[in-house]
């Protein structure tokens, strides 16, 4: 596959995992959009995570991926600004956890994805094979991994026992 085709495929993979439609089924943003605030803050009986917390975690790792991709671009891309919540990974939910706060975070999660897709589009196609971590993960691996992470957490959220998904 040539570098330009790979760039297009990576962007499609990222968008399918986040927006859908996808051949495998549910995707992250439509799943999150079906949740009411009370469902988004209900902890899982298995791991104790809330769908809202998982959504923030997924957005954070997309942000971390963006930082790595920008670094791997050899100066072609700017590093994204700081993640919108602190602590960044598994942040506390806003207090109070209201419907407007949930809507605001859904919008921020969407903005993180928009920034991610801009980086994928602008990434120098000839650098997709470059390692972005010391373990040899390439820039292309990173984009596929982030898409897989969105899908993993989509399934996790859907298995938290929310009746509309059963």
C-alpha positions in Angstrom: 0.0 0.0 0.0 1.4 3.4 -0.9 1.8 6.1 1.8 -1.2 8.2 0.6 -3.5 5.2 0.6 -2.3 4.3 4.1 -3.1 7.9 5.3 -6.6 7.6 3.9 -7.1 4.1 5.4 -5.9 5.3 8.8 -8.3 8.3 8.8 -11.2 6.1 7.8 -10.4 3.6 10.6 -10.3 6.4 13.1 -13.6 7.8 12.0 -15.3 4.5 11.8 -14.4 3.6 15.3 -15.5 7.0 16.6 -18.5 7.9 14.4 -19.4 4.7 12.6 -20.9 3.2 10.6 -18.7 0.2 10.9 -19.1 -3.4 9.8 -18.6 -4.7 13.3 -21.4 -2.7 14.9 -21.5 0.1 17.5 -19.0 2.9 17.7 -18.0 5.3 20.5 -19.8 8.6 19.9 -23.2 7.2 19.0 -23.0 4.9 22.0 -22.1 7.8 24.3 -24.8 9.9 22.8 -27.5 7.4 23.8 -26.6 7.7 27.5 -28.5 9.9 29.9 -26.5 11.6 32.7 -27.8 9.0 35.2 -26.5 6.2 33.0 -23.2 7.9 32.3 -22.4 8.2 36.0 -23.5 4.7 37.0 -20.5 2.6 38.0 -20.0 -0.8 36.4 -20.7 -3.7 38.7 -17.5 -5.4 37.4 -14.8 -2.8 37.4 -16.3 0.2 39.1 -15.8 2.5 36.1 -18.5 4.8 34.9 -19.3 5.2 31.1 -18.5 8.9 31.6 -15.1 8.1 33.1 -14.4 5.6 30.4 -15.2 8.2 27.7 -12.8 10.6 29.3 -10.1 7.9 29.5 -10.6 7.1 25.8 -10.4 10.8 24.9 -7.2 11.2 27.0 -5.4 8.4 25.2 -6.4 9.8 21.9 -4.9 13.1 23.1 -1.7 11.2 24.2 -1.6 9.6 20.7 -1.8 13.1 19.2 1.2 14.2 21.3 3.2 11.2 20.0 2.1 11.7 16.4 3.0 15.4 16.5 6.4 14.5 18.0 7.0 11.9 15.3 6.1 14.4 12.5 9.6 15.9 12.8 8.2 19.4 13.3 5.5 19.2 10.6 2.7 19.2 13.2 2.2 21.2 16.4 1.8 19.4 19.7 -1.8 19.6 20.9 -2.6 21.8 23.8 -3.1 20.4 27.3 -5.9 17.9 27.8 -9.1 19.5 29.0 -9.4 17.6 32.3 -7.0 17.0 35.2 -5.8 14.6 36.3 -5.7 13.6 32.7 -6.1 9.8 32.7 -9.2 8.6 34.6 -10.1 12.1 35.7 -12.7 12.9 38.3 -16.1 13.7 36.9 -17.3 17.3 37.3 -19.2 18.1 40.4 -22.1 18.2 40.1 -22.3 15.6 37.3 -25.2 17.4 35.5 -26.8 16.9 32.1 -25.1 20.1 30.9 -21.7 19.0 32.2 -22.2 15.6 30.4 -23.1 17.5 27.2 -20.1 19.7 27.6 -17.8 16.7 28.0 -19.3 15.0 25.0 -18.5 18.1 23.0 -15.0 18.2 24.3 -14.5 14.5 23.5 -15.7 15.2 20.0 -13.2 18.1 19.7 -10.4 15.8 20.8 -11.4 13.5 18.0 -11.5 16.4 15.5 -8.0 17.4 16.5 -6.9 13.8 16.2 -8.2 13.5 12.6 -6.6 16.8 11.6 -3.2 15.4 12.8 -3.8 12.2 10.8 -4.7 14.2 7.7 -1.6 16.4 8.0 0.9 13.8 9.1 3.7 13.3 6.6 2.7 10.1 4.7 6.3 9.0 4.3 6.7 8.8 8.1 3.9 6.3 8.9 6.5 3.6 9.4 8.5 5.7 11.9 8.7 4.4 15.5 6.9 6.6 17.9 7.8 4.7 21.1 10.9 2.8 22.3 9.1 -0.5 21.8 8.9 0.0 18.0 5.3 1.0 17.7 5.0 3.0 14.5 2.9 6.0 13.7 0.5 3.8 11.7 0.3 1.3 14.6 -0.6 4.1 16.9 -3.5 5.3 14.8 -4.8 1.8 14.5 -4.3 1.3 18.2 -6.2 4.4 19.1 -9.1 3.3 16.9 -9.1 -0.2 18.5 -9.0 1.5 22.0 -12.2 3.4 21.0 -13.9 0.2 20.0 -12.7 -1.7 23.1 -14.2 1.0 25.3 -17.4 1.1 23.2 -18.0 -2.6 24.0 -17.1 -2.1 27.6 -19.6 0.7 28.0 -22.3 -1.3 26.3 -21.7 -4.2 28.7 -22.1 -2.0 31.8 -25.7 -3.1 32.1 -27.5 -0.2 30.5 -30.8 -1.6 29.5 -31.0 0.2 26.1 -28.0 -1.7 24.9 -29.2 -5.2 25.9 
